Amino acid sequence: MLDLKKMNRNIDTLDRWNQTEHLIMKRLKSSPEDRDALRDSLQGLVPAQQRVMELLGGFNDDGAKSMKEVAEIFAITPQRVYQIRNKAIEKLRQYFDDMQEPTLTMMFNPAEHIYLHGTRKVRSVTGLIKAAGLLGPAAAFYSQEAAERGTRVHRGCLDVDRGNDIALAHDEMHYLDSYEKWRVLIRPVWTSLEEPKHSERYDFAGTADRLGTINGKPVIIDFKTGAAASWHGLQLALYDLLYDDLPPMIRRRIVLHLRKDGRIPQTVEYHDHADYSTAFNLLSSRRHNDRDNDAQPQAEP
């Protein structure tokens, strides 16, 4: 059963990390000059945006507020606070660009199955799930051959979407036939194709297979060449948390089980909000455990 109180506590804790680790909040907690300059820049915002940013930034004597606390003050939803904050940041974009720290490159090293943010190794989606023991007993039966096949099929699907020539064994081409049938039928619009992503907010990384829209609705997609597993919904929830353009739980979460006989894929959509509660728990518990920084992330299955 979903523990809403526990989930809210985890969201509240992570919101406070957002305030201290995101660029704007790091600057708010740096020099007095930065705080004064940012306070002055808030004068260009509409009153609601200015007030929200003041509360989130902790300009008052009672300290920084979380999104949940700000929502209670204004009697609105945390999602609405999130939207107001984002609009305010857009208006302050030039100011933040002037203050922006050097951008670090996010890289995935497939040979060693690790994500690097600059030169620093960071935890991965699958690493989080595996370390928590949530892959289940079936994980022991994943073979190297199956993993390599999955990698080849993923690359083939990428070639399909990019319109490239495809070099794949005949018996594996049927997986691409399966994907192509779904693609022609559903007509998704992709905005991201297997791009490694690092979350500054939660400090973890992963590679969602596809990000985009279906019939105008945001969606996140993962491809599988094997059977459904209990942790797939959690995996997609963590992928969703990598992106901060939308609040959590807005995107549809779908796994496409590509068929080796070329038939249209089995589509499994995940709706359980408890996946996000578990995701926040993983991010929260591992955030406070220094030894987890040395854990070896694994390749995304």
C-alpha positions in Angstrom: 0.0 0.0 0.0 1.3 3.5 -0.9 2.4 5.4 2.2 1.5 8.9 1.2 2.9 10.5 4.4 6.3 8.7 3.9 6.3 9.7 0.2 5.6 13.4 1.1 8.5 13.3 3.7 10.8 12.0 1.0 9.7 14.6 -1.5 10.1 17.2 1.2 13.7 16.1 1.9 14.6 16.0 -1.8 13.1 19.4 -2.3 15.5 20.7 0.3 18.4 19.1 -1.6 17.1 20.8 -4.7 17.3 24.2 -2.9 20.9 23.6 -1.8 22.4 21.8 -4.7 20.8 23.3 -7.8 22.7 26.2 -9.2 20.4 28.9 -7.9 20.3 27.5 -4.4 24.1 27.0 -4.4 24.5 30.7 -5.3 21.9 31.7 -2.6 24.1 30.0 0.0 27.4 31.4 -1.3 28.7 34.9 -0.8 26.6 37.8 0.6 27.3 39.6 -2.7 25.6 36.8 -4.7 22.6 36.9 -2.4 22.3 40.6 -2.6 22.6 40.6 -6.4 20.0 37.8 -6.7 17.7 39.6 -4.3 17.9 42.7 -6.5 17.2 40.6 -9.6 14.0 39.3 -8.1 12.5 42.8 -8.3 11.9 42.2 -12.0 9.5 39.3 -11.3 5.7 39.5 -10.8 4.7 39.5 -7.1 3.8 35.8 -7.0 7.0 34.7 -8.6 9.0 37.0 -6.4 7.4 35.7 -3.2 7.8 32.1 -4.2 11.5 32.6 -5.0 12.1 34.5 -1.7 10.6 31.6 0.3 12.4 28.9 -1.6 15.6 30.9 -1.4 15.4 31.5 2.3 15.7 35.3 2.2 13.6 35.4 5.4 14.8 34.8 8.9 12.9 31.5 9.2 15.1 29.9 6.5 14.4 28.3 3.1 11.1 26.6 2.5 10.4 23.4 0.6 8.0 23.4 -2.3 5.5 21.5 -0.1 5.8 24.2 2.6 5.4 27.0 0.0 2.3 25.3 -1.4 0.7 25.2 2.0 1.4 28.9 2.6 -0.3 29.8 -0.7 -3.0 27.0 -0.5 -1.9 25.7 -3.9 -0.4 22.4 -5.1 3.3 21.7 -5.0 3.0 21.3 -8.8 1.8 24.9 -9.1 4.7 26.1 -7.0 7.0 24.1 -9.3 5.5 25.9 -12.4 5.8 29.4 -10.8 9.4 28.7 -9.9 10.3 27.5 -13.4 8.7 30.6 -15.0 10.7 32.8 -12.5 13.9 31.1 -13.4 13.2 31.6 -17.1 12.9 35.3 -16.5 16.2 35.2 -14.6 18.0 33.1 -17.2 20.4 35.8 -18.3 21.4 36.4 -14.7 22.0 32.7 -14.1 23.9 32.4 -17.4 26.2 35.1 -16.3 26.8 33.2 -13.0 26.8 29.7 -14.6 29.6 27.4 -13.6 31.4 25.5 -16.4 29.2 22.7 -17.8 30.4 19.2 -17.2 30.0 16.5 -19.9 27.8 13.5 -19.1 29.4 10.3 -20.5 28.5 6.6 -20.4 31.4 4.2 -20.7 29.9 1.0 -22.1 33.1 -1.0 -21.7 33.1 -0.5 -17.9 29.4 0.1 -17.6 29.8 3.4 -15.6 28.5 6.9 -15.9 31.0 9.8 -15.7 30.0 13.4 -14.9 33.2 15.1 -16.0 35.7 12.8 -14.4 33.5 11.8 -11.5 31.8 8.4 -11.4 28.1 8.7 -10.5 25.5 6.1 -9.5 23.1 4.8 -12.2 19.5 3.9 -12.4 20.2 0.2 -12.5 23.0 0.5 -9.9 20.4 2.0 -7.5 17.9 -0.8 -8.2 20.6 -3.6 -8.0 22.1 -2.2 -4.8 18.7 -2.3 -3.1 18.3 -6.0 -4.1 15.2 -5.2 -6.2 16.2 -6.9 -9.5 15.0 -10.2 -8.0 16.2 -13.7 -8.5 15.7 -13.5 -12.3 18.7 -11.2 -12.4 21.0 -14.1 -11.8 19.9 -15.7 -15.1 20.8 -12.7 -17.3 23.5 -14.0 -19.7 26.2 -12.1 -21.4 24.8 -13.2 -24.7 21.4 -11.8 -23.9 22.9 -8.5 -22.7 24.9 -8.2 -26.0 21.9 -9.0 -28.0 19.9 -6.3 -26.2 22.7 -3.8 -26.9 22.7 -4.7 -30.6 18.9 -4.4 -30.9 18.9 -1.0 -29.1 21.5 0.2 -31.5 19.4 -1.1 -34.4 16.3 0.8 -33.1 18.5 3.9 -32.9 19.5 3.4 -36.5 15.8 3.0 -37.5 14.9 6.3 -35.8 17.9 8.1 -37.3 17.3 6.7 -40.8 20.7 5.0 -40.9 21.8 1.8 -42.6 21.2 -1.2 -40.3 23.8 -3.9 -39.8 22.2 -6.7 -37.8 22.1 -10.4 -38.0 19.0 -11.8 -39.8 17.6 -13.5 -36.8 17.7 -10.2 -34.8 16.3 -8.0 -37.6 12.8 -9.3 -36.5 13.1 -7.2 -33.3 13.5 -4.1 -35.5 10.5 -5.2 -37.6 8.5 -5.4 -34.3 9.6 -1.9 -33.4 9.0 -0.5 -36.9 5.4 -1.8 -36.9 4.7 -0.1 -33.5 6.4 3.1 -34.7 4.3 3.3 -37.9 1.1 2.5 -36.0 1.6 4.9 -33.0 3.6 7.7 -34.7 5.5 8.9 -31.6 7.5 12.2 -31.7 10.9 11.7 -30.1 12.8 14.5 -28.4 15.6 12.3 -27.0 17.1 9.1 -28.4 19.2 7.2 -25.9 21.0 10.2 -24.5 22.9 9.7 -21.2 21.4 12.1 -18.6 22.7 13.2 -15.3 20.4 14.7 -12.7 22.0 17.7 -10.9 19.1 17.6 -8.5 19.4 14.0 -7.3 23.0 13.3 -8.5 22.4 10.1 -10.5 22.5 9.1 -14.1 20.9 6.9 -16.7 19.9 6.5 -20.3 16.2 6.4 -21.1 15.6 4.7 -24.5 13.2 7.3 -25.7 11.6 10.5 -24.5 8.9 12.3 -26.4 5.2 12.5 -26.9 2.4 10.2 -28.2 -0.7 12.1 -29.3 0.7 15.2 -27.7 1.1 13.5 -24.2 4.6 13.3 -22.7 6.0 9.7 -22.5 9.1 7.9 -21.5 9.8 4.6 -23.2 12.1 1.6 -22.5 12.8 -1.2 -24.9 13.1 -4.8 -23.7 13.9 -8.0 -25.6 13.1 -10.2 -22.6 10.1 -10.8 -20.3 8.4 -8.3 -18.0 9.9 -7.9 -14.5 8.6 -6.4 -11.3 11.2 -3.6 -11.2 10.5 -2.1 -14.7 8.0 0.4 -13.4 10.6 1.6 -10.8 13.2 1.8 -13.5 11.0 4.1 -15.6 10.1 6.2 -12.5 13.8 6.8 -11.9 14.3 7.7 -15.6 11.5 10.2 -15.2 13.2 11.8 -12.2 16.3 12.4 -14.4 14.4 15.2 -16.1 13.2 18.4 -14.5 11.2 19.9 -17.4 8.1 18.3 -16.0 7.0 17.4 -12.4 7.2 13.7 -11.6 4.4 11.4 -12.6 3.3 13.5 -15.5 4.9 11.4 -18.2 3.4 8.1 -19.3 5.8 5.2 -18.5 5.8 2.5 -21.1 7.9 -0.6 -21.8 8.0 -2.0 -25.3 8.7 -5.8 -25.3 10.0 -6.2 -28.8 9.2 -9.6 -30.3 11.8 -11.9 -31.9 9.2 -13.1 -34.5 8.6 -9.5 -35.8 5.0 -9.1 -34.5 4.0 -5.8 -33.0 5.5 -5.4 -29.5 3.8 -6.1 -26.2 3.1 -2.8 -24.6 3.2 -2.5 -20.8 2.3 0.8 -19.2 3.0 1.5 -15.5 0.6 3.6 -13.4 1.6 2.8 -9.8 2.7 5.9 -8.0 4.3 3.7 -5.4 7.2 3.3 -7.9 8.0 7.0 -7.2 7.8 6.5 -3.5 10.4 3.7 -3.8 12.5 5.8 -6.1 12.6 8.7 -3.6 13.4 6.2 -0.9 16.4 4.9 -2.9 17.7 8.3 -3.7 17.2 9.5 -0.1 18.8 6.5 1.6 21.8 6.3 -0.7 22.3 10.0 -0.6 23.1 9.8 3.1 25.3 6.7 2.8 28.9 7.8 1.7 30.0 4.3 1.0 27.4 4.0 -1.8 29.5 6.5 -3.8 32.0 3.6 -4.4 29.3 1.2 -5.7 29.9 0.0 -9.2 27.0 1.0 -11.5 25.9 -1.6 -13.9 24.8 -1.4 -17.5 21.1 -0.5 -18.1 19.4 -3.9 -18.9 
